[in-house]
Amino acid sequence: MPSKADVKAWKAQLVAQAEQQILKLTDSDRFKQYLNTLAKFHRYSARNIDLIYAQNPQATQVAGFKQWQKAFNRTVNRGAKAIRIAAPIIKKLTPAEKKRLNTTDERAIVGYRYLPVFDVAQTSGEPVLSAKDFVKENLADHQNVTSLYNAFKDYLNQQTDLKVSEVPLETLNGAKGYFQPSTNEIVIGGDEPDNALKLKTLYHEYAHSQLHGLKSAFKDRPRAYQETQAEAIAYVAMQNIGVDTSNYSLGYVATWAKDKAVIHSALSEIQQVSNKVIELSDGLTKQLGLQEAQKEPEHNLKNLSAQELNKSYQGLQQQVQQARNPQQKSELKNKLNDIHHEISNRTQKQLQAFAEQNPEIKQPESELDQSLKR
């Protein structure tokens, strides 16, 4: 058994490792990895996001050993190395402890323990689907990106004290938009031809309004600090709905955040507004019907011809053989099984119809009938 000193040192090492990883984020690729992690784990505390990133920057969804089995019908692969996250230890306080802590709360956090979790890539079993899978697919459509932009703009105009308006790009001196703190107004280049960039600009200026408005505690941050935060939040928001703006966003961030101090001091505030933007986007995409669950496989397959079914079956067989990612392979196998069942059902119906139309043809006895005769 490790001593208390060893356990304490190990915990400190985990936190220190997370901090070291953050300090290396001046490199665009590393910053992109961190922001990707932030987009995927926005419900985790900043401390646990850092811990996850430090131990496995490629992680996309984590859960405990038993949770993967019970909630997702997946099993952790043999030999998988756990990711450790911090969980609070909550204790019921005695009257003496309440007095000593000067609190009326019945319970309080008295410490933390580090629990093992595993990333989805370390597991095998049924596919893990989420609403964002459907959002990503739907937002590939030009019209849906425009719809989300308009819905977000309308929400800000109607449900908040912000005013969002549009002007021609030629009047913005090369900018895509701006936030005016004195009037609490966001102005967007309305004739921007790239709708994804237009939506990202609205996220960017909204981030400014939340972090750098007249009433914000962070309104006096240096310009480099403010732009780094706003663009990082815009990137996270777009990544959350499945639209990658890294070619634009990361170059923008790298231009402003030229040293480690800027990024390191900005990260805790980035998470706070990222959470708010992600929650808003999820609500709006749901209202717009962009998070509708996919149809059951058999409904789609019934519309395919026999030739199309066979072609799909052969193509999926090849993809299963070539797949290297366990999750992807599992998903492909499930699709293959769906097509196999559809082909089998159609074959049974065709045989039954043939037998009814040709009663003179003797049908083979079932195994049960044959066993009763023996």
Buried (B, 14 or more C-beta within 10 A) or exposed (E): EEEEEEEEEEBEEBBEBBEEBBEEBBEBEBBBBBBBBBBBBBEBEBBBBBBBBBBBBEBBBBBBBEEBBEEBEBBBEEEBEBBBBBEEEEEEBEEEEBEEEEEEEEEBEEEEEBEBBBBBBBBBBEBBEEBBBBBBEBBEEEEBBBBBBEBBBEBBBEEEEBEBEBBEBEEBEEEBBBBBBEEBBBBBBEEBEEBBBBBBBBBBBBBBBBBBBEEBEBEEBEEBBBBBBBBBBBBBBBBBBBBEBBEBBBEBBBEBBEEEEBBBEBBEBBBBBBBBBBEBBBEBBEEBEBBEEEEEBEEEBEEBEEEEBEEBBEEBBEBBEEBEEBBBBBBBBEBBEBBEEBBEEBEEEEEEEEEEEEEEEEEEEEEEEEEEEE
